[in-house]
Amino acid sequence: MALVSTTTVASSSSYHCDPLFPVAPRSWCRPRSRGGGGGRGRGRARLSVLSARLSAPSDSASASAAGERDRYSYEVDSLIDRLSNLAPRGSIAKCLETARHRLTLQDFAAVYREFSRRGDWQRSTRLFKYMQRQSWCRPDEHIHAIVIGVLGRQGPALLDKCLEVFHDLPAESRTALSYTSLIAAYARNALHEEARALLDQMKAAGVAPTAATYNTVLAACARAADPPVPFDMLLGLFAEMRHDASPTVRPDLTTYNTLLAAAAVRALSDQSEMLLRTMLEAGVVPDTASFRYIVDAFANAGNLSHVAGLFGEMADTGHTPDPSAYLGLMEAHTRIGATAEAVAVLRQMQADGCAPTAATYRVLLDQYGKQGRFDGVRELFREMRTAVPPDTATYNVLFNVFGDGGFFKEVVELFHDMLRTGIEPDMETCEGVLAACGQGGLYEDAREVLDYITKEGMVPTAKAYTGLIEALGHAAMYEEAYVAFNMMTEIGSLPTIETYNSLANVFAKGGLFQEAEAVFSRMTNSAGIQKNKDSFDALIEVYCQGAQLDDAIKAYMEMRKSRFNPDERSLEGVLNAYCIAGVIDESKEQFEEIKTDMTVPSIIAYCMMLSLYARNDSWADAYDLLEEMKSNRDSNAHQVIASMIKGEYDDSSNWQMVEYVLDSSNLEGCDYSLRFFNALLDVLWWFGQKARAERVLDHAVNYGLFPELFRDTKLIWSLDVHRMSVGGALVAVAVWLNKLYARLKAEKDLPQLASVVVLRGQMEKSTITRGLPIAKVVYSFLNDTLSSSFHYPKWNKGRIICLKSQLKKLQAAIDSSNGAATPGLVHMTDSRLPSPGSKIYTREHQVENGSAHSTTESSVEEKESELLAL
């Protein structure tokens, strides 16, 4: 493991070895665009070992490299271009003819610097050999050192060439510069023994090492891993450096950071503390890397609590650590889940007189969020606003925390608060808000955020559009979701597999299986993206909701063949298919598999099985399952729902517990909530608990689920149940019929028709929709309740309508009742639970496809032409 960070190396003034790359003032600037690959600039030529632990150069190093490229002279710039375009056997002499008397060795050093940045050792070698043969530009030690550095960066294979260049320099001309360059070449290739031997050879030759020389050897030895160099040997080299005869050679920040990093890897906390005290006594101020290494050493040693005392002692002696030190300690505590200790660090930081930064609070906000302590997040954020202004990154953390916690509307409120305080959101901000809007079904807010993105001149990303599509889907706005999907491709934001899955999930909730199939066909054939587990989950769900049960099982089998491991949603999807089909044995087997894989089946799975048992009059099995659910000690929610189904929680105090469980399901997002409420409404209906089902439905609607459910205009009174389970749809129809009854009693102006939507999408055009479960059951229920007042229109097979003329007849019948005290068309009361052995649903002959009402349909078909204009 590497021990010395690039950032640390770049921060040490004694490690720069500036004589390698002196910068002469120039009047011409080199364009930034030259040079191809990512440069390391001056940092690559320093006589140091750049650690693999932090392989990317620091921002300051990158900025230095860019600034240096801008200071090339016109002659240097032209020479670099000519040499870059030179053929492999081209003449370097011809390249230098025109500028021969205008180039200095400093100019050649700039050329080598550029080739070093590109990693072009071949041209560097050819130019060096040419210079060796010329008297006017014969390389000096500075050029030799640069070329050794260029070759040393290319790996061990070129170390022999490094030696050749080194030996080309006369012995009397060799100083610490050339020796250090050669030592760095060996150190960079993890040859620490050779680097140490070169240091001894250097001393034997009478050449005094510099601090950079010691640091290079020390870093090479510290980085050695197979076998690792004993820490005592590192301390020996450190002592040798401290007692060097030269007064200019003293351990600096790079020296201490190298040793601290080595101690951290070896979990040597005592040695880390000793080094910290030594560097403070020597007047060397620790930096961010120093403190992080110290924290790592104590964390690896399992003694993290000691660091706070160490920081306090530093503060007492006038060496208060900077905010980054406390931040590193807090992060170390949060990595092991020690939230209380992390908060204690914040309080100590304030007591020590070190002002917390936004990053300090971000760590705790994120940690509170991971632990579900959302009140703590809010309280800490209020404290933060009094201490330090929140920045964009802080809000991004809050959006992720509250979005993951299910507080979707709070995310939107925070976004508006962010704009009011003048903090500019970035794309990550907008993506986080849109993701929360998508999960919470907040389609209007999602549109506003997307409008903000476009007005600010930003291009919405695929992730942003995915959130918008998901939000529109939860409102059953299929056309708008598809338009958004096409719009993103037009502006150049290519859909990802998450986008395709999100669009497919939009259709899955409503059973639009043909549309979902088209989405995945486009994904695989046009975009070349293969399905993942989420794709198969969407297919299973859309086939179940669309009553294509065989296809749902096939999708599950294909998922297994594709070697995707099913999760709880996948297994519940298959269970849903079996339960809809009414096959008890297969459903039991699938439920047992869920028990095996998930330990405790979800409330959704229990409700599916309870509905299946009820519809098949298997009341003994149903009650056994209810007792199992009620006695579940691992989940209080299971106990509450089971008690509610049995009618034990109807009083106001106990119903609050039910509402708490319902609210908790809402925190999981609309996707889960929709499945949860559908399953719960289904079991309540088949258990005859209509009043409780109505209360649950009201809770779902008030939360924002099923926004398409009730829609009334002057022309139409509409109910849309196409996204509901069979039992859920019957609950909604019963509630709607009672509302219809009340309106017929109170209102004189009737709409042109009343409509119940049972299907959407392409299936609206097919006559086979009448045989699908929801359509079939809702149709029978409507006409059994209102004596054949509803029928399927010719122009849409996904709607069951009642014309204005039929509504008038119903109104007249209600008026003729002389104000009889009738609560509604459907009595929404809770029935007593049937005793085991009762036959409620299996004894009656079910009307197939509503054939008993076909004669009524023919009598109203001639009136439908007037509806086409509507």
Secondary structure, 3 states (H helix, E strand, C coil): CCCCCHHHHHCCHHHCCHHHCCCCCCCCCCCCCCCCCCCCHHHHHCCCCCCCCCCCCCHHHHHHHHHHHCCCCHHHHHHHHHHHCCCCCCCHHHHHCCCCCCCCHHHHHHHHHHHHHHCCHHHHHHHHHHHHCCCCCCCCHHHHHHHHHHHHCCCHHHHHHHHHHHHHCCHHHCCHHHHHHHHHHHHHCCCHHHHHHHHHHHHHCCCCCCHHHHHHHHHHHHHCECCECCHHHHHHHHHHHHCCCCCCCCCCHHHHHHHHHHHHHCCCHHHHHHHHHHHHHCCCCCCHHHHHHHHHHHHHCCCCHHHHHHHHHHHHCCCCCCHHHHHHHHHHHHHCCCHHHHHHHHHHHHHCCCCCCHHHHHHHHHHHHHCCCHHHHHHHHHHHHHHCCCCHHHHHHHHHHHHHHCCHHHHHHHHHHHHHCCCCCCHHHHHHHHHHHHHHCCHHHHHHHHHHHHHCCCCCCHHHHHHHHHHHHHCCCHHHHHHHHHHHHHCCCCCCHHHHHHHHHHHHHHCCHHHHHHHHHHHHHCCCCCCCHHHHHHHHHHHHHCCCHHHHHHHHHHHHHCCCCCCHHHHHHHHHHHHHHCCHHHHHHHHHHHHHHHCCCCHHHHHHHHHHHHHCCCHHHHHHHHHHHHCCCCCHHHHHHHHHHCCCCCCHHHHHHHHHHHHHHHCCCHHHHHHHHHHHHHHHHHCCEHHHHHHHHHHHHHHCCCCCCEEECCCEEEEECCCCCHHHHHHHHHHHHHHHHHHHHHCCCCCCEEEEECCCHHHHHCHHHHHCHHHHHHHHHHHHHHCCCCECCCCCCCEEEEEHHHHHHHHHHHHCCCCCCCCCCCCCCECCCCCCCCCCCCCCCCCCCCHHHHHHHHHHHHHCHHHHCC
